[in-house]
Amino acid sequence: MRQFILQDTLAFAEAANANEVLAEFSYQYALNRTWGKALHALRRCDDSNKVLALAKILTLWSEQRAVSRTPRAVASQ
């Protein structure tokens, strides 16, 4: 359900050229691990919003990657 809401609202944000909203959509897609959609929304942002959103997305990606590489015995302590 959440994906459908994001997808429908993304079209409106793109049409309105709402850069801050597009940057937030990009981050929300990244939270859902839909990286392709996150990058699609990010491409539509202006440069100033793109830099901040990309930094947030890369931080999220590296955190998720670090967690997935942590051995389960260590993670449960």
C-alpha positions in Angstrom: 0.0 0.0 0.0 2.8 2.4 1.0 4.5 1.8 -2.4 1.4 2.7 -4.3 1.0 5.9 -2.3 4.6 6.9 -2.9 4.3 6.1 -6.6 1.2 8.1 -7.2 2.5 11.1 -5.2 5.8 10.9 -7.0 4.1 11.7 -10.3 2.5 14.8 -8.8 5.8 15.9 -7.3 7.6 15.5 -10.6 4.9 17.4 -12.4 5.2 20.3 -9.9 9.0 20.1 -10.0 8.9 19.9 -6.1 12.6 19.3 -5.5 12.5 18.9 -1.7 9.6 16.5 -2.0 11.4 14.5 -4.7 14.5 14.2 -2.5 12.3 12.9 0.4 10.7 10.4 -1.9 14.1 9.2 -3.0 15.0 8.6 0.7 11.7 6.8 1.4 12.2 4.5 -1.6 15.7 3.8 -0.2 14.3 2.9 3.2 12.1 0.3 1.4 15.2 -0.9 -0.5 13.8 0.0 -3.8 17.0 1.5 -5.0 16.0 1.9 -8.7 13.0 4.0 -7.7 15.1 6.0 -5.3 17.6 6.9 -8.0 14.8 7.7 -10.4 13.3 10.2 -8.0 16.8 11.6 -7.2 17.5 12.2 -10.9 14.6 14.7 -11.0 16.0 16.8 -8.1 18.0 20.0 -8.6 21.6 19.8 -7.6 21.3 21.3 -4.1 18.6 18.9 -3.0 20.3 16.0 -4.9 23.5 16.2 -2.8 21.8 16.1 0.5 19.4 13.3 -0.5 22.3 11.2 -2.0 24.3 11.6 1.2 21.3 10.3 3.2 20.8 7.4 0.8 24.4 6.4 0.7 24.5 6.5 4.5 21.5 4.3 4.7 22.9 1.9 2.1 26.2 1.6 4.0 24.4 1.1 7.4 22.2 -1.7 5.9 25.3 -3.3 4.3 27.2 -3.2 7.6 24.3 -4.8 9.5 24.0 -7.6 6.9 27.7 -8.4 7.2 27.6 -8.5 11.0 27.7 -12.1 12.2 24.5 -13.1 13.9 26.1 -14.1 17.2 27.6 -10.6 17.5 24.5 -8.9 16.4 22.4 -10.6 19.1 24.7 -9.6 22.0 
